[in-house]
Amino acid sequence: VQLQASGGGLVQAGGSLRLSCAASGRTFSNDVMGWFRQAPGKQREFVAAISWSGSLTYYADSVKGRFTISRDNAKNTLYLQMNSLKPEDTAVYYCNSYRAGTYVWGQGTQVTVSS
C-alpha cells in the first residue's frame, strides 16, 4: 500500500502548480484523502481533504479560494491544483488517506514559491 506524490517544483509568486498523488496496492476509492504540508521549522498542517465520492471538500482558511482538491477514483489518483501561489505556501506537501482508523502517508513533494 503506497501513496506517491509528485508535481512539486519551483514557481514564482502568483504562479500555479498541480500536485498528484498516485495510490497503489489497493483501491482507495472508499478512503477520505487529503493534503498536508510542512514548512521548515514548523509543524505539519492540514491543507485540504476530500470525501470518498469527491462530493465534499474541505480547505484550510489559508488556501481557500486558491487551491482545489479533486480525485479520480478510476485512476486511484488524488490531485491538488494550486493557483495564486504565495511564498508562504513553500513547504513539503504530503498526501494521505484515511479509512477505518488507518492512515496512509505519501513521501512528500517539495513546493518552493519565490517572491
MISE-655410 format. One line per 5 residues: their letters; for each residue x, y, z of N, C-alpha, C. Coordinates in steps of 0.2 Angstrom, whole numbers, m for minus. Last residue first. Example, Ala and Ser with C-alpha at 12.3 -4.5 7.8 and 13.67 -1.06 7.14 Angstrom:
SA	64:m11:35:68:m5:36:64:0:39 | 66:m28:39:62:m22:39:66:m16:39
//
This chain:
SSVTV	48:174:m22:45:181:m22:47:185:m27 | 45:157:m25:49:163:m25:45:169:m25 | 40:143:m18:37:149:m21:42:154:m20 | 41:126:m19:45:132:m17:42:137:m21 | 37:110:m13:35:116:m17:38:122:m14
QTGQG	41:93:m14:43:100:m12:40:105:m16 | 32:80:m8:35:83:m14:36:90:m12 | 30:64:1:30:71:1:34:74:m6 | 26:51:2:33:53:4:34:60:4 | 10:48:10:14:48:5:21:51:7
WVYTG	2:38:23:5:44:21:10:43:15 | m13:32:29:m8:30:25:m5:37:22 | m22:27:44:m19:32:39:m14:29:35 | m36:19:50:m30:18:47:m28:24:42 | m50:20:53:m45:21:58:m38:20:56
ARYSN	m56:18:41:m57:13:46:m51:14:51 | m45:27:31:m51:23:31:m51:18:37 | m37:40:23:m40:38:30:m45:33:28 | m22:46:16:m28:43:15:m30:41:22 | m12:60:10:m13:54:14:m20:52:13
CYYVA	2:69:4:m4:66:3:m6:61:8 | 12:83:8:11:76:8:3:74:7 | 24:95:3:17:93:3:16:86:3 | 35:106:11:34:99:8:27:97:8 | 33:123:6:33:118:10:34:111:7
TDEPK	27:139:2:33:135:2:33:130:8 | 17:148:4:15:141:3:21:136:2 | 23:160:6:21:156:12:18:149:11 | 24:165:m7:30:162:m4:28:158:3 | 9:159:m16:12:164:m12:19:161:m9
LSNMQ	m1:156:m31:4:154:m25:8:160:m22 | m12:155:m39:m10:161:m35:m6:160:m29 | m16:138:m36:m16:144:m40:m14:150:m36 | m15:121:m37:m13:127:m33:m12:133:m37 | m24:106:m36:m22:112:m40:m21:118:m36
LYLTN	m21:91:m32:m21:97:m29:m19:103:m33 | m28:74:m33:m24:80:m36:m25:86:m31 | m26:56:m33:m28:62:m29:m24:68:m32 | m31:41:m40:m26:47:m40:m30:53:m37 | m36:30:m47:m33:29:m40:m29:35:m38
KANDR	m43:31:m58:m36:31:m59:m32:30:m52 | m56:31:m53:m54:26:m58:m47:25:m59 | m56:42:m45:m56:35:m42:m54:30:m47 | m48:56:m44:m51:52:m50:m50:45:m47 | m51:71:m35:m49:64:m36:m52:61:m42
SITFR	m46:87:m29:m50:83:m33:m47:76:m33 | m44:104:m22:m43:96:m22:m48:93:m26 | m38:119:m26:m43:115:m27:m41:107:m27 | m33:135:m19:m32:128:m20:m38:124:m22 | m40:147:m17:m34:147:m22:m32:140:m24
GKVSD	m50:146:m9:m51:151:m15:m45:150:m20 | m40:143:5:m47:143:2:m48:148:m4 | m29:143:11:m28:141:4:m35:141:1 | m31:147:25:m25:150:21:m25:148:14 | m41:138:29:m43:145:28:m37:149:23
AYYTL	m41:122:22:m38:127:27:m40:134:25 | m56:114:16:m49:118:15:m47:122:21 | m64:100:9:m63:105:15:m56:108:14 | m78:93:0:m71:95:1:m70:100:6 | m88:81:m6:m87:85:m1:m80:87:m1
SGSWS	m88:72:m17:m94:77:m17:m93:82:m11 | m79:62:m18:m77:68:m21:m83:74:m20 | m82:50:m12:m85:51:m18:m83:58:m22 | m74:52:0:m73:46:m5:m76:47:m12 | m70:69:2:m73:63:3:m72:58:m2
IAAVF	m54:78:5:m60:76:0:m63:70:2 | m45:92:11:m47:85:11:m53:84:7 | m30:102:14:m37:101:10:m38:93:11 | m21:105:24:m22:109:18:m29:108:15 | m14:104:40:m19:102:36:m20:107:30
ERQKG	4:104:44:m3:107:44:m7:104:39 | 18:100:54:14:98:48:7:101:49 | 26:114:61:23:108:62:19:106:55 | 42:121:55:35:121:58:32:114:58 | 55:121:50:54:123:57:47:124:59
PAQRF	48:122:33:54:122:38:53:125:45 | 31:116:32:37:121:31:43:120:35 | 21:104:27:26:106:32:31:110:30 | 4:99:23:11:102:21:15:104:27 | m8:88:16:m5:92:22:2:95:19
WGMVD	m22:82:8:m16:85:8:m14:89:14 | m32:67:8:m31:74:9:m24:76:8 | m47:57:8:m40:58:6:m39:65:7 | m56:43:13:m56:50:13:m48:52:12 | m58:28:3:m55:32:8:m56:40:8
NSFTR	m63:21:m7:m68:22:m1:m64:26:4 | m54:21:m17:m60:24:m18:m65:25:m12 | m42:15:m17:m43:20:m12:m49:23:m13 | m37:m2:m19:m41:3:m21:m42:8:m15 | m19:m6:m17:m26:m7:m16:m30:m1:m19
GSAAC	m7:m3:m23:m8:m8:m18:m15:m10:m16 | m7:15:m24:m6:8:m27:m6:3:m21 | m10:32:m30:m11:26:m25:m10:20:m28 | m3:47:m33:m5:40:m36:m5:35:m30 | m6:63:m33:m4:58:m28:m7:51:m31
SLRLS	0:79:m39:m4:72:m40:m1:67:m35 | m2:96:m40:1:90:m37:m3:84:m39 | 1:109:m51:m4:104:m49:0:98:m46 | 4:127:m49:6:120:m49:1:115:m48 | 6:144:m53:2:138:m52:6:132:m52
GGAQV	10:161:m47:10:155:m52:6:149:m50 | 12:170:m38:7:171:m42:6:165:m47 | 29:168:m37:23:170:m33:18:172:m39 | 36:155:m47:36:162:m44:29:163:m41 | 42:139:m42:37:143:m46:38:150:m43
LGGGS	48:123:m42:50:130:m40:45:134:m45 | 39:108:m37:44:112:m40:45:119:m38 | 28:93:m38:31:99:m34:36:102:m39 | 24:82:m44:22:88:m46:24:94:m43 | 19:69:m32:23:71:m37:20:78:m40
AQLQV	17:55:m21:16:62:m23:21:64:m28 | 11:40:m19:17:43:m22:15:50:m24 | 7:28:m7:5:34:m10:11:38:m12 | 4:10:m5:8:16:m6:5:22:m9 | 4:m6:0:0:0:0:4:6:0
//
